Amino acid sequence: MAAITIRNLPDDVVEALKQRAKRNSRSMEAEVREALTRLTMGEEIPSGLEAAATTQSRALRRTVSGQEINAWIRANPPTPQERRVMDDWRKDLDDWRSIPPDQHEFEDPWEKAARLRKEWLARQDASATSGDTE
């Protein structure tokens, strides 16, 4: 087997290797050999910061069951306004599905919102004007 010598290794790196070797009940040489072997085999060896971030992200991750979601939905029913929005979306989707696929015309959502806003403002102006003449 070949041997390598590493010069000018910072003291803090040597200390960290010693601590890591101690945690893994190995000599420092065996720890370096293991780390280099794992690294050359394509295995990532996370730094302390990466390991801490992974641990923290796992702690923050939470699985929510379907039963919990359904219970939350039952406990928080949609408001009348949310129900109207859902009905409007459902109607738009049903209207869109009734058009044969080769005849679909795409309307940009931003342009549609601008058009609907103009129509709404026109209705507001018309109702305000009709209210003034009465």
C-alpha positions in Angstrom: 0.0 0.0 0.0 1.1 3.5 -0.7 1.7 6.1 2.0 1.1 9.9 1.8 2.4 12.8 3.8 0.3 15.9 4.3 2.3 19.1 5.1 1.2 22.4 6.5 -2.1 21.1 7.9 -3.6 23.8 10.2 -3.6 23.0 13.9 -7.4 23.3 14.1 -7.8 20.7 11.4 -5.5 18.3 13.2 -7.5 18.9 16.5 -10.8 18.3 14.7 -9.4 15.0 13.2 -8.3 13.9 16.7 -11.7 14.6 18.2 -13.5 12.8 15.3 -11.2 9.8 15.7 -11.8 9.8 19.4 -15.6 9.8 18.9 -15.3 6.9 16.5 -12.8 5.0 18.6 -10.1 5.1 16.0 -6.6 6.4 15.7 -6.2 9.6 13.8 -4.5 7.8 11.0 -7.4 5.3 10.8 -9.9 8.2 10.8 -8.2 10.0 7.9 -7.9 6.7 6.0 -11.7 6.1 6.5 -12.6 9.6 5.5 -10.4 9.5 2.3 -11.8 6.1 1.4 -15.4 7.3 1.8 -14.6 10.4 -0.2 -13.0 8.6 -3.1 -15.9 6.2 -3.3 -18.2 9.1 -4.0 -19.8 9.3 -0.5 -20.3 12.9 0.7 -18.8 13.6 4.1 -20.8 16.4 5.5 -19.1 19.2 7.4 -20.2 20.0 10.9 -22.4 22.9 9.5 -24.0 20.6 6.9 -24.7 17.9 9.5 -26.3 20.5 11.9 -28.4 21.9 9.1 -29.7 18.4 8.2 -30.5 17.6 11.8 -32.4 20.9 12.2 -34.3 20.5 9.0 -35.4 17.0 10.0 -36.5 18.3 13.4 -38.6 21.0 11.6 -40.1 18.6 9.2 -43.5 17.2 10.2 -45.8 14.8 8.6 -49.5 15.6 8.6 -51.9 12.7 8.2 -55.0 13.0 5.9 -57.2 12.6 9.0 -55.6 15.7 10.5 -56.1 17.7 7.3 -59.7 16.6 7.1 -60.3 17.5 10.7 -58.9 21.0 10.1 -61.1 21.4 7.0 -64.2 20.4 9.0 -63.2 22.7 11.8 -62.7 25.6 9.5 -65.4 25.6 6.8 -65.1 28.1 4.0 -66.7 31.5 4.4 -69.5 32.6 2.0 -67.0 34.6 0.0 -64.5 31.7 -0.3 -67.5 29.5 -1.3 -68.4 32.0 -4.1 -64.8 32.0 -5.3 -64.7 28.2 -5.3 -68.0 28.1 -7.2 -66.7 30.6 -9.8 -63.5 28.5 -10.3 -65.6 25.4 -10.6 -67.9 27.1 -13.2 -64.8 28.4 -15.2 -63.3 24.9 -15.2 -66.6 23.3 -16.3 -66.9 25.9 -19.0 -63.4 25.3 -20.1 -63.9 21.5 -20.2 -67.0 21.8 -22.3 -64.9 23.3 -25.2 -63.5 20.7 -27.6 -59.7 20.5 -27.1 -58.9 21.8 -30.6 -60.9 25.0 -30.0 -59.4 26.1 -26.7 -58.3 29.8 -26.6 -55.9 30.7 -23.9 -56.5 33.9 -22.1 -53.6 35.3 -20.1 -54.6 35.3 -16.4 -53.3 38.8 -15.9 -55.2 40.1 -18.9 -58.3 38.3 -17.7 -58.0 39.9 -14.3 -57.5 43.3 -15.9 -60.6 42.8 -18.1 -62.7 41.6 -15.2 -61.6 44.6 -13.1 -62.6 47.0 -15.9 -66.0 45.3 -16.1 -66.4 45.5 -12.4 -65.5 49.2 -12.3 -67.9 49.9 -15.2 -70.7 48.2 -13.2 -69.8 50.2 -10.1 -69.9 53.4 -12.1 -73.2 52.4 -13.7 -74.7 51.7 -10.3 -73.4 54.9 -8.8 -74.7 56.9 -11.8 -78.1 55.2 -11.6 -78.2 55.9 -7.8 -77.6 59.6 -8.4 -80.5 60.0 -10.9 -83.1 58.4 -8.6 
